[in-house]
Amino acid sequence: MQREVEALEPAELQRLVLAAVDLCVDQAVLTARIVQKDRQRRRLEAFVDTWEPDRSPPAGSA
């Protein structure tokens, strides 16, 4: 299907693009990546919550 993009309403263009992209997305892989990123975010938040900025870095880390 060929259309002039300028002739489409933004909502229609968004719908068409999302529908086309959805055909190429493996939902199981996407869900696994989202879960992984959420887990990483929670671990980083826990680290930041317990981090003591006044402490010197461990030897050899600089």
N, C-alpha and C positions, 0 to 999 in steps of 0.2 A: 504494500500500500504506500503510495507516494502522496504527500501533501506538503503544502507550503506551511512551514512552521509559524510564520507571522500571521497566518490566517486563523490559527487556532486560539481559542481561549486558554489562558494559563492553566486552568483546572483540567481541561481536556488534554492539553499537552502533557501535564503531569500524569494523568491517568494512563495515557498511551505509553509513556516512557516506563512507568512502573510495571505495567502489564508486560512489556517486552523484556525488561530486566528480570522479572519474576520467573520467566521461562528458563533463565540461565542460572538461577540460584539454587544450590542444593540446600534445602531448608534444614536438613539434619546437620550438615557441616556448619551452617550459619548459627544454628542454635548452640552447637558445641562451642564455637568460638565466643559467642556472647557469654556463655556460662564461664568459660575460661577467663575472659576479660573481667567479669564481675568478681571472680575469685581473686584475681591479681589485684584488683582495686581494693577489695576488702583487706587483703594482706598488707598492701601499702598504707592504707588508712590506719591499720593497727600498729604498724611500724612508726608512723608519724606520731601517733598518739602517745607512744612510749619513748620516743627519741629524746635524748637530753642533749641539746645543742652545745652545752658547756663542756661536754666530755671531749677529750682529745681523740682523734681517729686512731684506730689500732695501728701498731707499728707495721710499716711496709705497705700501707694502703695509699700513701701519697705518691 
